[in-house]
Amino acid sequence: MRPKYSWSKRLLSKRLWRYYLRSAERMMRLFHIINITFLLGSTTVILIIISLFTPLFSQSIVYLFTLLPLPHISGTAMNSPPTAYVVLGGGLTNDHNNQIILNSYSLNRAQTAAGAYHDLPLPIVLSGAEAPWLGQWLIEHGIDGLISENASMNTCENARFTAKRIPLQHVYLITDSYHMARARRQFALNGINSTPIDAPLPVNRDWKKPAQNLTHSRRAVYEVAAYLRDVIRPQMDCRQAQEVTSQQLLTPRGSVTKTSSE
């Protein structure tokens, strides 16, 4: 009986040993996969963090924005030429005398509109609470043919209230390149085709100036989040066109200050 018992014991030991080896091999493979995943993930995170301080990140986001499809627009809007410029306000600020003035975002958009107008004179639609100040700046620089929409407080309302203020099929849309994709989407949802005219940000990208590049990167991250929000869960504070009267669209609100970036 002893030899038989000893043989069974050795057989069991061999099976346990083989099971142990297979388990150890699986664990080594798992650790190998975890190490590779961690290495790739950490490398990706480090590269993204580094790119935030260079023009690479923000330029990539702008390029990806240009690839995003627009909601369906009617054939008439698609085929008609632009008949107006629409300038979206980018915020207000106060000067050293505590007077309300255009902030640098809005000022750049006004300057871009002025340049485009001098190349091709078309009516200019000013959208947002900044409209009175945008209009004043443009008038001071010899530009008329201004149409104001003063009621909107965000990008969604910019589109809805512009569509209510004046019938438009196709416009030149003026805002910064990060905001452009979200703005064009909102205008398309309201039946208005748009050709983008990008206004510059207050600071330029510069490989030698990380702080300026980070400003662009923050703007890009904000717009990515805002675009996803608009698609997945549209903002609740966007009023319907019927909630405001035509008189409200025409009424300046001098005490209202929008934050930059909509």
C-alpha positions as CSV (number, residue, x, y, z in Angstrom):
1,M,0.0,0.0,0.0
2,R,2.8,2.4,0.7
3,P,4.2,2.4,-2.8
4,K,0.7,3.1,-4.2
5,Y,0.2,5.9,-1.8
6,S,3.6,7.3,-2.5
7,W,2.9,7.2,-6.3
8,S,-0.5,9.0,-5.8
9,K,1.2,11.6,-3.7
10,R,3.9,12.3,-6.3
11,L,1.2,12.6,-9.0
12,L,-0.7,15.1,-7.0
13,S,2.5,17.1,-6.3
14,K,3.2,17.2,-10.0
15,R,-0.3,18.4,-10.8
16,L,-0.1,21.1,-8.1
17,W,3.3,22.1,-9.5
18,R,2.0,22.4,-13.0
19,Y,-1.0,24.4,-11.8
20,Y,1.4,26.7,-9.9
21,L,3.6,27.2,-13.0
22,R,0.5,28.0,-15.1
23,S,-0.8,30.4,-12.5
24,A,2.6,32.1,-12.2
25,E,2.8,32.4,-16.0
26,R,-0.6,34.0,-16.1
27,M,0.3,36.4,-13.3
28,M,3.5,37.4,-15.1
29,R,1.5,38.1,-18.3
30,L,-0.9,40.1,-16.3
31,F,1.8,42.1,-14.6
32,H,3.4,42.6,-18.0
33,I,0.2,44.0,-19.5
34,I,-0.3,46.2,-16.4
35,N,3.3,47.6,-16.8
36,I,2.8,48.3,-20.5
37,T,-0.5,50.0,-19.9
38,F,0.9,52.1,-17.0
39,L,3.9,53.0,-19.1
40,L,1.8,54.0,-22.1
41,G,-0.8,55.8,-19.9
42,S,1.8,57.8,-17.9
43,T,3.7,58.6,-21.1
44,T,0.5,59.9,-22.7
45,V,-0.4,62.0,-19.7
46,I,3.1,63.5,-19.5
47,L,3.1,64.3,-23.2
48,I,-0.4,65.9,-22.9
49,I,0.7,68.0,-19.9
50,I,3.9,69.1,-21.8
51,S,1.8,69.9,-24.9
52,L,-0.4,72.2,-22.9
53,F,2.5,74.6,-22.6
54,T,3.2,74.5,-26.4
55,P,1.1,75.5,-29.4
56,L,0.7,71.8,-30.2
57,F,-2.3,71.0,-28.0
58,S,-4.4,74.0,-28.9
59,Q,-3.6,73.7,-32.6
60,S,-4.7,70.1,-32.5
61,I,-8.0,70.9,-30.9
62,V,-8.7,73.6,-33.4
63,Y,-8.0,71.2,-36.3
64,L,-10.3,68.6,-34.7
65,F,-13.0,71.1,-34.4
66,T,-12.9,71.8,-38.1
67,L,-13.6,68.1,-38.8
68,L,-16.8,68.1,-36.8
69,P,-20.0,67.8,-38.9
70,L,-22.7,70.4,-38.6
71,P,-26.4,69.6,-38.1
72,H,-28.5,69.4,-41.3
73,I,-29.0,72.7,-43.0
74,S,-31.5,73.4,-45.8
75,G,-30.3,73.4,-49.4
76,T,-31.2,77.0,-49.7
77,A,-29.0,78.0,-46.8
78,M,-26.2,75.8,-48.1
79,N,-26.3,77.3,-51.6
80,S,-26.9,81.0,-50.9
81,P,-24.0,83.4,-50.4
82,P,-23.4,85.1,-47.1
83,T,-25.5,88.2,-46.7
84,A,-24.3,89.6,-43.4
85,Y,-21.6,89.4,-40.8
86,V,-22.6,88.2,-37.3
87,V,-20.3,89.2,-34.5
88,L,-20.6,87.3,-31.2
89,G,-19.8,89.2,-28.1
90,G,-17.0,87.9,-26.0
91,G,-17.4,89.8,-22.7
92,L,-17.1,93.3,-21.1
93,T,-14.8,94.7,-18.5
94,N,-14.2,98.0,-16.7
95,D,-11.5,100.6,-17.5
96,H,-9.5,102.5,-14.9
97,N,-12.4,104.9,-14.5
98,N,-14.8,102.0,-13.8
99,Q,-16.5,102.5,-17.1
100,I,-17.8,99.5,-19.0
101,I,-15.8,98.7,-22.1
102,L,-15.2,95.8,-24.5
103,N,-12.8,93.2,-23.1
104,S,-10.0,92.0,-25.3
105,Y,-12.0,89.1,-26.7
106,S,-14.8,91.4,-27.8
107,L,-12.4,94.0,-29.1
108,N,-10.6,91.5,-31.3
109,R,-13.9,90.4,-32.7
110,A,-14.9,94.0,-33.5
111,Q,-11.6,94.6,-35.1
112,T,-11.9,91.5,-37.2
113,A,-15.4,92.6,-38.3
114,A,-14.1,96.0,-39.3
115,G,-11.4,94.4,-41.4
116,A,-13.8,92.1,-43.1
117,Y,-16.3,94.9,-43.7
118,H,-13.8,97.1,-45.4
119,D,-13.0,94.2,-47.8
120,L,-16.6,93.4,-48.4
121,P,-19.3,95.8,-47.0
122,L,-22.3,93.8,-45.7
123,P,-24.7,94.5,-42.9
124,I,-23.2,93.6,-39.5
125,V,-25.3,91.9,-36.8
126,L,-24.1,92.3,-33.3
127,S,-25.2,89.6,-30.9
128,G,-25.1,89.6,-27.2
129,A,-25.2,92.0,-24.2
130,E,-22.0,93.5,-25.6
131,A,-23.8,94.7,-28.7
132,P,-24.1,98.4,-27.7
133,W,-20.4,98.6,-27.0
134,L,-19.5,96.7,-30.2
135,G,-21.7,99.1,-32.1
136,Q,-20.2,102.1,-30.6
137,W,-16.7,100.9,-31.4
138,L,-17.6,100.2,-35.0
139,I,-19.4,103.5,-35.5
140,E,-16.3,105.3,-34.1
141,H,-14.3,103.5,-36.8
142,G,-16.6,104.6,-39.6
143,I,-18.8,101.5,-40.0
144,D,-22.6,101.7,-40.3
145,G,-25.2,99.3,-41.3
146,L,-25.3,97.8,-37.8
147,I,-28.1,95.5,-36.5
148,S,-28.1,94.8,-32.8
149,E,-29.5,91.9,-30.8
150,N,-29.0,92.7,-27.2
151,A,-30.8,90.0,-25.3
152,S,-28.6,86.9,-25.7
153,M,-26.4,85.8,-22.8
154,N,-24.8,82.6,-24.2
155,T,-24.0,81.0,-27.5
156,C,-27.3,79.1,-27.8
157,E,-29.2,82.4,-27.3
158,N,-26.9,84.1,-29.8
159,A,-28.1,81.8,-32.5
160,R,-31.8,81.7,-31.5
161,F,-32.2,85.4,-31.0
162,T,-30.2,86.3,-34.1
163,A,-32.5,84.1,-36.2
164,K,-35.5,85.9,-34.6
165,R,-34.0,89.4,-35.0
166,I,-33.4,89.1,-38.8
167,P,-34.1,86.5,-41.4
168,L,-30.8,85.0,-42.5
169,Q,-29.8,82.0,-44.6
170,H,-26.0,82.3,-44.7
171,V,-23.7,84.6,-42.7
172,Y,-20.0,85.2,-42.0
173,L,-19.7,84.3,-38.4
174,I,-17.1,86.1,-36.3
175,T,-15.8,84.7,-33.1
176,D,-12.5,83.0,-32.0
177,S,-11.4,79.7,-33.5
178,Y,-12.0,77.7,-30.3
179,H,-15.6,79.0,-30.0
180,M,-16.3,78.7,-33.7
181,A,-17.3,75.0,-33.8
182,R,-19.8,75.4,-31.0
183,A,-21.2,78.6,-32.4
184,R,-21.6,77.2,-36.0
185,R,-23.4,74.2,-34.6
186,Q,-25.9,76.4,-32.7
187,F,-26.5,78.6,-35.8
188,A,-27.0,75.5,-37.9
189,L,-29.6,74.2,-35.4
190,N,-31.5,77.5,-36.1
191,G,-31.3,77.1,-39.8
192,I,-28.4,79.5,-40.5
193,N,-25.4,78.4,-42.5
194,S,-22.1,80.1,-41.5
195,T,-18.8,80.7,-43.0
196,P,-16.2,81.2,-40.2
197,I,-14.0,84.3,-39.8
198,D,-11.7,83.7,-36.9
199,A,-10.9,86.5,-34.5
200,P,-7.5,86.2,-32.7
201,L,-7.2,85.6,-29.0
202,P,-5.7,88.4,-26.9
203,V,-2.3,86.6,-26.8
204,N,-0.6,84.6,-29.6
205,R,0.8,81.1,-29.6
206,D,4.5,81.2,-29.2
207,W,6.8,78.2,-28.7
208,K,9.0,80.4,-26.5
209,K,6.2,81.6,-24.2
210,P,4.6,78.7,-22.3
211,A,2.3,81.0,-20.3
212,Q,0.7,82.2,-23.5
213,N,0.3,78.7,-24.9
214,L,-1.3,77.6,-21.7
215,T,-3.9,80.4,-22.2
216,H,-4.8,78.9,-25.5
217,S,-4.8,75.4,-24.0
218,R,-7.2,76.4,-21.3
219,R,-9.5,78.0,-23.9
220,A,-9.4,74.8,-25.9
221,V,-10.2,72.6,-23.0
222,Y,-13.1,74.8,-22.0
223,E,-14.6,74.7,-25.5
224,V,-14.2,70.9,-25.7
225,A,-16.2,70.5,-22.5
226,A,-18.8,73.1,-23.6
227,Y,-19.2,71.4,-27.0
228,L,-19.7,68.0,-25.4
229,R,-22.2,69.5,-22.9
230,D,-24.2,71.1,-25.8
231,V,-24.4,67.7,-27.6
232,I,-25.0,65.4,-24.6
233,R,-27.0,67.7,-22.3
234,P,-28.0,71.1,-23.8
235,Q,-27.8,73.9,-21.3
236,M,-31.0,74.7,-19.4
237,D,-30.4,78.5,-19.3
238,C,-30.9,78.9,-23.1
239,R,-34.3,80.7,-23.5
240,Q,-36.5,79.9,-26.4
241,A,-37.0,82.6,-29.0
242,Q,-40.7,83.0,-28.1
243,E,-39.6,83.8,-24.5
244,V,-38.2,87.2,-25.5
245,T,-40.0,90.0,-27.4
246,S,-38.7,91.9,-30.4
247,Q,-38.5,94.9,-28.1
248,Q,-36.2,93.1,-25.7
249,L,-33.9,92.2,-28.6
250,L,-33.6,95.9,-29.3
251,T,-33.2,97.1,-25.8
252,P,-29.6,97.7,-24.7
253,R,-28.7,96.5,-21.2
254,G,-25.9,98.7,-20.1
255,S,-25.5,97.2,-16.7
256,V,-25.1,93.7,-17.9
257,T,-21.6,92.2,-18.0
258,K,-20.8,88.8,-19.6
259,T,-17.9,86.7,-18.7
260,S,-15.4,86.1,-21.5
261,S,-15.6,82.9,-23.6
262,E,-19.4,82.7,-23.3
